[in-house]
């Protein structure tokens, strides 16, 4: 009997690839690790097909997207196009290109969260420094600053507090986009927020992140502690993942001075090494179980369509 094979898109072998490899092997599926840089299209005489090394004669069971290689606008567009094409071919792409595009662009994430009625800090995204200055004059002060974030970024890199319009950097230092969000400041218990890992419509695991500065990312030195999210926190995290169309996600949540939970970000390609260090729940196995369940459902749907077409 032929072993089912799936693609895991990842740039290079790392801890996450080993975790996923072990989880897929345990489930009886062979993962083929592949960088999106090696993929492409072939549209010529005889039809159109995807260039997927190792899958010249068959399509995979599905594709698990762990990372997308950085590159030029054209390169990233091509790589996302491959993910779109896999989905159009009827295969599971986990997470698919639509969810990735919505999450990598923080302004779109904020828009979708607000539209879905999910509590999140007031946010603005503009291109000109003049427009950003007008927002800062109206919204920022030393007592209530704004956070300037890279539109595309992670792990707390490139964040800055804006207390007035003079704090705004030149447009070229922010790639021509000012993404500004109300700062939710230090509470009685210091700088802290939560990362909730969602998969399969459930809060799989969560951790409290206690920051040594106002940047509470684990990559910035925050202390992490496993927690059991309460019903409200789980519900908000699950709703946030659904709002952006993510099958799995790392949802960052903070509590404001009034005690209200707010969603800061939704990550469609979340790392989970810091979370796994503090929880006993096997996160890779939860992801693989959800992936295989969704892939099986899609395969059944394709089979039903084929039968009806006869």
Secondary structure as GFF3:
##gff-version 3
##sequence-region A 1 310
A	DSSP	beta_strand	5	9	.	.	.	ID=ss1
A	DSSP	alpha_helix	15	26	.	.	.	ID=ss2
A	DSSP	beta_strand	30	34	.	.	.	ID=ss3
A	DSSP	three_ten_helix	36	38	.	.	.	ID=ss4
A	DSSP	beta_strand	40	44	.	.	.	ID=ss5
A	DSSP	beta_strand	47	51	.	.	.	ID=ss6
A	DSSP	beta_strand	62	65	.	.	.	ID=ss7
A	DSSP	alpha_helix	73	88	.	.	.	ID=ss8
A	DSSP	beta_strand	92	94	.	.	.	ID=ss9
A	DSSP	alpha_helix	97	104	.	.	.	ID=ss10
A	DSSP	alpha_helix	106	115	.	.	.	ID=ss11
A	DSSP	beta_strand	123	126	.	.	.	ID=ss12
A	DSSP	alpha_helix	129	139	.	.	.	ID=ss13
A	DSSP	beta_strand	146	149	.	.	.	ID=ss14
A	DSSP	beta_strand	160	162	.	.	.	ID=ss15
A	DSSP	three_ten_helix	165	167	.	.	.	ID=ss16
A	DSSP	three_ten_helix	171	174	.	.	.	ID=ss17
A	DSSP	beta_strand	178	182	.	.	.	ID=ss18
A	DSSP	beta_strand	192	199	.	.	.	ID=ss19
A	DSSP	beta_strand	202	210	.	.	.	ID=ss20
A	DSSP	three_ten_helix	218	220	.	.	.	ID=ss21
A	DSSP	beta_strand	223	227	.	.	.	ID=ss22
A	DSSP	alpha_helix	231	244	.	.	.	ID=ss23
A	DSSP	beta_strand	248	255	.	.	.	ID=ss24
A	DSSP	beta_strand	261	267	.	.	.	ID=ss25
A	DSSP	alpha_helix	273	278	.	.	.	ID=ss26
A	DSSP	alpha_helix	283	309	.	.	.	ID=ss27
###
